[in-house]
Amino acid sequence: MREIELKLLLDTRALARLPQTAWAGRSDLAHVKRQRLRSTYFDTPDLALKAAGFTLRVREAGAKQIQTVKAKPRGTGLALDRAEYESPVGASAALPDLGLLPEEVAGAIEKLCGAAPPRPVFTTDIRRRTAYVKTPDALIELALDEGAILAGAEKEPLRELELELKEGAPLALYREALVLLEEVPLRLSLRSKAEHGFRLASGGAISPVKAAPIELEATATAGEALEAALSSALSQILANEPAIMEAGDPEGIHQMRVGLRRLRAMIGLLGDHSEELNLLSSKAKEYAAILGEARDLDVFEEEILSPVAALDLLDVDLAPIVSALKRARKAAWTHVRAALSEPEFTKFLLTLACEIEALREAGKEGDLGAAAREAGAARLEKAAAKAGKLGRKFAALPPPARHELRKRLKKLRYAAQVFEPLFKSGQTAPYLTHLGALQDSLGALNDVAAAEETLARLPVAAQHRTAAAKAGGFILGYHGRRAEQDLKAAEKLWKKFAKAPRFWQG
């Protein structure tokens, strides 16, 4: 059985409002009786099932007990798409019965478990209301869950609405969520209950998420490449929301911003024929700018201020800058969290998901039906030529021009990573290695170049400006000397990159 579901998170205000909405009225959700569901999740002591992408649980629902195994989600995007195997088990079953599973699945789980049976790891105790919405082209099951996840002494509240596709195409899920969003503020989530539970049981932190490799068949079309690239970017954007909103991890901001840039790069390369995608690209630029305010300050603290603070200087007072930076970062992070909490951000993600599904349904129409390898080669050549033209006199480039070169190289790298699967790794690896090293070097130079502007923006109190100016001068001087050496290294990296064979020409 295939399960396709969209997870929506509700705060207490949204939870109270939901049953009174016209949207809920279509399904009579407000009048559905709650059902208590208590589920126990199982795994090995070293969580081998989780590592392999399996979720194994036994759920008590009234007098029934249902065993469920879910496989690792397929693809990327907002909706979880995964294989699911359900079987009724005895009312007094204390452990899962692997004999009820398909032979291939049971064999894989038994191999992961070894000699020891899987053991309970955590439970969920929820009260669920289930209803259905029928649209002209789909049947959607609504599951409104209120309760908690429990792992030992740890407990985490749970409030979520799942939209599961029973009939029709995934596009219907996103459209229904957009309709609901007009009445109730919602946040999207890619994390299953199992992911929440395992993190709670292990005490693990919420981690930032890098982009997963894009998978393309050799026969892929340009439309399929665009769809895969947009889906990957969308997943990266949303997957890093918890690292920002809950963990306050600066790397989460960085990775979400990378996802937004990847999104814009691919729309520019393959999707600029779509007016809706162009509007989404503009919206992505706005969010990237909001994230950029916080990211610049995070980088300044880590890459610019921290190395100087480690020198333990006696005659330079860094305190005014440290204090002002703390205030600026707090304000920037508050701005980021406010922007990501707004329904407009959820609307942006859902609209993008709709466009991706529309691409999938469009099939091989027009230019999107061209072979991805040929279409990619043409666009990569254009992007490489644009970067090469600006970088010809690399050593003489002023900082703004180096920054522009860095942006062009980023777009080139994002595009190269999309089309990389269509070429042999022996062809792509050298080029991408040289490109990555050059980007890192230019990034370090840009951090130094941006430091002066960041210092000028810091909200230093009037009585501390003289001390701050002296400290700022020392900081810029220290990194300026380092940048002279870094620039020479970057020039060598540019020469290597410029000579590297372009894998798409082979």
Secondary structure, DSSP 8 states (H G I E B T S, - for coil): -EEEEEEEE--HHHHHHGGGSHHHHTTTGGGS--EEEEEEEEE-TT-HHHHHT-EEEEEEETTEEEEEEE----S-SSSEEEEEEEEEE-TT--S--GGGS-HHHHHHHHHHHTTS--EEEEEEEEEEEEEEEEETTEEEEEEEEEEEEEETTEEEEEEEEEEEEEES-THHHHHHHHHHHTTS--EEE---HHHHHHHHHHT--------------TT-BHHHHHHHHHHHHHHHHHHTHHHHHTT--HHHHHHHHHHHHHHHHHHHHH-TT-HHHHHHHHHHHHHHHHHHHHHHHHHIIIIIIHHHHTT--SS---HHHHHHHHHHHHHHHHHHHHHHHSHHHHHHHHHHHHHHHHHHHH-S-GGGGSBHHHHHHHHHHHHHHHHHHHHTTGGG--HHHHHHHHHHHHHHHHHHHHHGGGS-HHHHHHHHHHHHHHHHHHHHHHHHHHHHHHHHHS---GGGHHHHHHHHHHHHHHHHHHHHHHHHHHHHHHHHHHHS--GGG-
